[in-house]
């Protein structure tokens, strides 16, 4: 079997109905969702495919737990078919899911971490917004954000470097509006995003402080498989370093391009997106179309997915 890299979905992967077919077909997936529900204190299935699912996307505190739990359920089913991640990483929220998958924290503590992360982000998410930027490279876009921040006295920063041609900025609505004007002058294009807040921006400083304090109560362990930190842009094994990077993750930009290129440089050519969407598959192929990338979301029979590797 080839060396497989697992890529765990971020919060944007949610849509009503995810996980229902998976949990109906695979008992181990339903068992894992039930374990999550026990820790969370509510029936997660209602927010995945039940009556409450239509509102899940607008509730960061629930959406993050939903996406992470379904992603871990996919991984559990794949393990039963003999497919595991030699290296694991994730996009934003997915980085926490990868941390749980790699055994750095217990499953129960992982669910608590993700619940807390969602809660503090939702509380801080009443300010700001985000915008995807096309056709402007990272360096000039960083300068645009700096100029927009100075001219408006409000923050806007590069939040996600998703592909060489798609970068997301995050900050105040006023500063992003100014940045959009500057982007247009450089023949770029800005696409406003429907999000719950200005993620990976200074607006989350209070949330990050509260989250950091919560993490001090968690018992971190040495990874049981390789964990690639997008914050550090390397595989890390020291549990203290992992805890520190997690405390900084909420305010750090997500440089997905560097992460994929770094892992590729280590000889990895096969990737599998673990979660209910194909977002990460599409991003990876835009970084390097010659890589082998599949997504659990595209297979109703996961044994067929395993055989494709």
VENVEN-V502703 format. One record per residue. SS is DSSP state (H for helix, E for strand, L for the rest). Layout:
ss
SS
SS
//
This chain:
ss
L
L
L
E
E
E
E
E
L
L
H
H
H
L
L
L
L
L
L
H
H
H
H
H
H
L
H
H
H
H
H
H
H
H
H
H
H
H
H
H
L
L
L
H
H
H
H
H
L
L
H
H
H
H
H
H
H
H
L
H
H
H
H
H
H
H
H
H
H
H
H
H
H
H
H
H
H
H
H
H
L
L
L
L
L
L
E
E
E
E
L
L
H
H
H
H
H
H
H
H
H
L
L
L
L
L
H
H
H
H
H
H
H
H
H
H
H
H
H
H
H
H
H
H
L
L
L
L
E
E
E
E
E
E
L
L
L
H
H
H
H
H
H
H
H
H
H
H
H
H
H
H
L
L
L
E
E
E
E
E
E
E
E
L
L
E
E
E
E
E
E
L
H
H
H
H
H
H
H
H
H
H
H
H
H
L
L
L
E
E
E
E
E
L
L
L
L
L
L
L
L
H
H
H
H
H
H
H
H
H
H
H
H
H
H
L
L
L
L
L
L
L
L
L
L
E
E
E
E
L
L
L
L
E
E
L
L
L
H
H
H
H
H
H
H
H
H
H
H
L
L
L
L
E
E
H
H
H
H
H
H
H
H
H
H
L
L
L
L
E
E
E
E
E
L
L
L
L
H
H
H
H
H
H
H
H
H
L
L
L
L
E
E
E
E
H
H
H
L
L
L
H
H
H
H
H
H
H
L
//
